Amino acid sequence: MGACELDEQVYSSIFIDNFYKTASDAEKGLLSVYDAMGKLYGGPAATMVPDYAADQVYPRGVVGRNSLTLFTFEPTYTVQKSAGRTNESPQELWSASYAGIERANWIITKVPDASMDETRKKQIIGEAYFLRAFYHWTVAKNFGNAVVKTSPSSSESAAYTGISSKADVYKQIYADLDQATQSGLLSYPAVAKGRPSREAVSALYAKVALYNEDWTKALEKANEVITSAKYSLLPNVLDVYSYLKEDAARVENIWAFEVDPINPGTAHQLVGLCGPTGSNGVEYARTSYGSMFAYMAFFKSFDPQDKRRQLMDTMYLGKNGQWVPQKSITPITTEGVLIKKYQDPVSTTGFIPNIPILRYADVVLIAAEAEAQLNGSSAKAYEYINLIRKRAGLKDLATGLSKTAFVDAVIQERSFEFFAEGDRWYDLTRTGKFLTVIPKAVNSVYPNRPVQAKHKYFPIPQDELNANPRLEQNPDWK
């Protein structure tokens, strides 16, 4: 084809007029919207991409994972393939999110006319609005500039949409969450596994508003969750991640990637990534391959009394019943620390721990930060943060902090609370701390991490720019 011009017709978004007519059609269509979650968290790009760029965990240098840690990625990056899954690339964040948005648009457009129970219809449409907001936010926090897409691509021309301003992106996310709030979603514990509750809408709204520096809205929505009294902190923080306490943990895990209930057969790789190499650790997994470790400096930064430090370890229990120093099996550094948030020691197919997306602890710390931004280090702000510290086994935060110092303390508390959950990178970028923090997060494997201002956001994938003539690259990446 070297000298020829290839004229193609796009068939990537074919729809059938007879679909979305019945309750069964609507339910199946909604499952396809959730399917994009499997692509985000199964790989799991939604955790690996931001975590490997941050200062808590680092990868073994395989299949390009170290490009995120070393900041050597470019717009031409491609989606890596591993065990039949796509992973490791910011491109997956973009493509999976817009796949979810496209499918949500069909639900929102077509299901209102479906012949089915009206109560369930409202719930389905509400879930679609919630997911469309979540996917738009995923793009916004990773790429800065985002395409706001609110109608299905019924033609080739309808698929081409330009970049929207940050203000317009967040305006649309707010609008979708408002619609989800009005949709009749169920409250916990009546909500089905893996699906958003009414309170989950408020929790996502609070976090979106926090990223938008809309402190009043963030505090309002966080307090909606808190005053609902539907969710609470588990007494033991270790139980949040136990495969044996999955059902009980939903009182704190407001919304999580539940792996199997919505999309049977879907799993995630964090169990294998975080465990030791060689399938040797009976307390971690039947099969693991050691490719995600915590920095020793991060491990040592915890107060020894902090119970959350027990979610990392420098030793593991081997199959022979003997305790093995982690440094003896780490293939890349003797300073690596194993992460214990994702353990599945009894099965290769089931009991896989959920990946938390919105936790009650997150809502409480959002309230603390937003309260401080509005009113300084008030008694209420201290009350919020000390709830988290008390559960961790720590003393109350020192009183008398300035507004800036208090907010810094909240960001640090978030680091201890949410490590390896795909959260830290965004706390560093939204607060502008990444340029000073990342160069210090080094070890013998990654002694130099040349982060630049342009790395605040990932470049829009070149494949997407080639496919959409109305799309423009982020200014810092041109």
N, C-alpha and C positions, 0 to 999 in steps of 0.2 A: 504493500500500500504506500510505499515511500513517495511516489509521485502523484498519488491520487488524493482526492478530497473525499472523506467519508462523511456522508450526510445521514445522521441518525435521527430517529424519532424516539422521544422519551416515553418509556412505559413503566417508569419506576413507581408511579403512584396510581395505578389502575384501581378504579372502584367499580362496584357492581350496584346498579340502581336498586336491585331487589334486596340488598343487604340492609341491616339496621332497621328492619321492619318489625321484628319480634323481640320478645324478652331474651330469647336465646342468642339472637344476633347481638343485642346490646351487651350482654354479659361477655360474649366472646370478643367483641370489639374492645371492651374495657381491659380484658386480659392482655390484649396486644399492646395497650398503653403501658401496662405494668411490665411487659416484656423488656422494655428499654432499661428498666431497673436492673435486670439481670445482666445486661451488657455493661452497665456502669459499675455495678458492685460484684458481679461474678468474676470479672477479670483479675483484680478489681481496680479499674482505672480510677474510680472515684476516691479510693483510699491511697493507692500506691502513688499516683501522680503527685498529689500535694504532699504526701508524707515524705517521699524521697527528696523533694525539694526543700523540706524544712529542716529543723535542727534536732529532731528527736530520734529518728530512725534512718537507717541507710541500707542499701542493697548490696548483695554480692554482685560483682560486675559482669552480669550476663545479659544477653539479648537486648542490649542498649539501655538497661535500667539505669546505669550509672550516668547517662546523659542528663537525667533529671537532677542528680546530685551535683554533677560538675557543671551544669548550665551550658551544655554544649549542643542542646537541641536547636533546631532551625525550623522554619515554616514547612520544609520539605519532609519532616518526620512522617513516618508511616506507622500504621497499627501493627504491632508485633503479634505473632501467632504463637500460642503455647497450649498444647494439649487440647486443641480444638477450640480454644477460647481466644478472644482478642483482648489485649491488655497493654499496660505500660505506657500508653501514648496519650498525650492531650487530644489527639485526633479522635480517640474513642469518646472522650467527654463531649466533643462537639457533635459527632455523628449520632451517638446514642441519644443525646438530649433532643436533637431535632427529629429523630425518628419517633420519639415519644410525643413530641409536640404535634407532629403531623397526625398521629393516630388519635391524640386527644381532640384535635380539631374536627375530625370526622365524628367523634362521639357527640361533641357539643353542637355540631351542625345538624346531624341526622337523627339522633336518638329522641329529641323532643317530639318527633312525629311517630315514634314507634308505638305499636299497640301492645301495652303491657301495664302492669300495676304502676300507678302514678307515684306511689311512695318510693318504690325501688327505682323508678325512672329518675326521680330527683336525686337520689343517692348516687346513682351511676354518673349522672352529669356533674354532681358535686365532686366526686372523686376525680373526674377528668379535669375539672378546673383546678383542683389542688395539684394534680400531677403536672399540668401545663405550667403552673406557677413555679413548681419545683424545678422543672427542666429549664425554664428560662433563667431562673436564678443560678442554676449550675453553670450555664454558659456565661452569665454576667460576672460571677465571681472568679471564673477561670480566664476569661478572655477580655474582660472589661467592656468592649463593644459587643453588642449582640443584635441578632436579627429578631425582631418581634414578629412572630408568625401567628395569626389568629384565625386564619381561614384555611381549609384544606386545599391541597394542590390538585384541583380538578383539571388543570391543563398545564402545559409546559410554562406558559407565561405566568401563571399564578404561582409557580414554584420559585420564581425569581423575586427576591425581596432584599432591599438594601439595609444597611446598618442603621440602627436607631440610637439616639442619645441615651446616656445613662438614665437621665430623668424619665424618658419615655419608657425605657425598659422597666424601671421600678414602678412607674404608674400602671403599667399593664399587669405586673405581678400583684400589686395591691388590688387591682380590679378583679383579677381571677380569684384571689383569696377572699374577697368580699362575696363573690358569687358562691364560692364553696361554703362559706359561713351560712349562707341563706338556703342551702340545699337540703337540709334535713339529715346531714350526716349523724350517725349515732355517737353517743358518748361512751367512754370507757366505763365498764368492761363489756358492754354489749357489742362493740365493734369486732369484726372478724379479724383473724390473725393477718398481719401484713398490710392491713388497710388503714387509712387515716381516720382517726376519730374527729369529732367536732373540736376537741381540745388540741389535736395535732395541727389543725388549721391555724389556731391562735399561736401555737408554738413556732410554726414556720413563719408566720407573719411577724412575730417578735424578732426572730433571727434575721429575716430579710430587712426589717426596719433598722436593726442594729448596724448591719453592713451599709445601709443607706444613710447612716448617721442621723436617723430620724428618732431621736432619743425618746420623745414623748410617745410616739406610736409604739416603740419597742417596749417601753415600760407598761403601757396600757395593755398590750397583748400578752406580755409575760404575766401580768397580774390576773388576766382572765383565766389563764391556766392555773395559777397558784390558788386563786380564790374559788375555783371550781371544786377543789378538794378531791378531784378524781384521781390524781397522780401524787406520788410521794417518793422520797428517797428510800431505797432499800436499806435496812439497818447495816448490812454488811456489803461494802462496795464490791467485794470479790464475787458476790452472787449475781451481779449485773451480767457477768460474762459466762457463768456456769451453764454448760449444756444440760445439766440436771435441774436447773432453776429457770428454764426458759419461760414457762408460763408465769411463774411468780414475778419474774423480772419485768413483765410488761407494765407493772405498776410504776416503774421508772422509765422503761424504754417506751416512750410515747409513740414513736414510729421507728421501725427498723427494717433493714433488708432481711426478711424472714426466710429467705432461701427457697423453701419448698411449698408452703401452703398455696400460693397463688400460681406459681409456675413449677409444677412437679418436675423433679429431675435437675433443677437448677441448684448449683452449689457456688462456693467461692473458694479462692485459693489461699486465703490468709492462714488457714490451719497448716497447710504445707509450707508456706513461706516462713512462718514464725518458728516452727519447730526445728530441732537439730537435724543435721544431715544424716543420711544413711538409715532412716527409719529406726533409730536406736532408742528413742525416748518413749517409754510407756506412758508417761504422764502428759505427753503432748499430742501424739497422733499415731495411728497405725503406720502412716506414711508421711514423711516430711523431708524437706530437702534444704533447709537452712539458707534462706535468701533474703531475710529481713531481720535486722538486728537493731537494738537500741544502742546509741552512743554511750560509752562508759561514763562520760562526763555528765550526761543527762541522768543516768542512773544514780550517780553520786550527788546530784543536786537535790535529791529528795531528802527531807528530814528522815532520819532512821525510824522515827515513830510513825511515819506516814504509811498507813495501810496500803495505799495505792502502789507503793514500791514493791509489794508482794506480787504485783501483776507483771513483774520482770524478775529474772533470775540469772545468776551466773553459774548455776549447776542444774543438772536434770537427773531424773531417775531412769536408769537404763533398763533394758529388758532383762538383764541378769539380776535386777534388784539392787544394784550398787549405784551410789551417787557418783556422777561423773562431772568433773569440772568442765564447764562449757568451753573454756579456752582450749581444751585438748582436742576438740572436734571442729572448731570454727575454721573454715578453710581460708579465711582472708585476714583475720586479725585475732590476736589473743585478747583484745579488749571488747569484743562484742558481747552483748547481753541479750539473752533470749526473752521474747515477749510472750506473756502468758494470757493475753486477753482472748485468744482464739485457740482453744484446745479441744480436741476431739479424740480422746485416747481409746475409745471402744469400738469405733466403726469407721469404715472408709466411705460409707454412703449416707448415713443418717446422723442425727444429733449434732449437726454442724452449728456452732454458735452463731447467733444472729449478729449482724453488723449494725450497731446503733447509728441512727441518723439524727433523731431528735430525742434527747433525754431530759428528764425533769431537772437533773443537775444543770443542764445547759440553760434551761428556762430561768432557774434561780440566779445563775451568774449573769445572764443577760439583764435581769432585773437589777442586779447589783451595779453593773456597769452603766446602764441607762440612768439609774437613780443618781449615781455619782456625777455623771455628765450634766444632769439637770440641777442637782442640789448639793454637789460636793460630797464629801465623805460624811454623810448624814448617819444618824443612828439606824435608819432603815437600811441604808446601803451596807453597813456593818452586819446587820441582822442577816441579810441575804448571804453574804460571803461566809459568815461564820457557820451557817447551816452546813455548807460543804466541807469546811475545815473540821468541824466537829465529827462528821461522819467518817472523815479520813483519820481521825485520832489525833488531831492537832489542836493546839491552843488557839484561842481567838486571835484574830489579827490585831497587831499593835494599834492602839487608838492614836488620834491626833494627826493622822496622815493628811497631807494636802490632797486636793482633788487629783492632781497628776499622779502622785505617788499611789493613791488608792486605786486608780484605774490601772496603773502598772501592776499592782498586786492582784487585781482581778485577772488580767491577761496571764500572769504567771500561774495563778490558780487554775485557769483553763488549761494551761500546758500540762500540769500535773494530772488533771482530771481526764482529759480527752486524748492523751497521747495514743498514737497508732490508730486513730479513728478518722483520719482524713480531715482534721479540723485546724491544726496548728498553722499550716502555711497561710491560711486565710486570715487568721488573727495577726500574723506578722505583716501581711501585705496591706490589710485594711488600716492598720495603725502606723504603717511606714517603718516598722522596726526591722524589716527583713534585711536591709542593707548593712545594719550594724550587728545583727544577731548571727546571720548565716556564716560570715567569714570566721567566726569563732567556733562553729560547730564542725570540727575537723578531727581526724585521727590518722593513724599511720597509713590507712588505705586511701583516704581522701584528705591529704594534708593541705590542699589548697582548693577553695571553692569560690571561683571568681564571679560572684553574683553582681549584676548590674541593675541599674534603675529599670531598664526595659523588661527585666524578668518579673516585674510585679504581675504581669499578665503573660499568658502563653500566646505565641503567635497563632493567628488563624491558619489552619492547615492549608497548604498550597493547593491540595486537591479540591478543597471547597471553593477557593478563589477561582480556580480554573472552571469549575462547574457552574458558578453563579456570577455572571458578568456585572451584577449590581453590587457585589460584595467588595469591600476594601480592607486591605490589611491594616492592623493596628499601627498608628503613627510611629511608635517607637521601633517597629519591626520593618518599616519600609526601607 
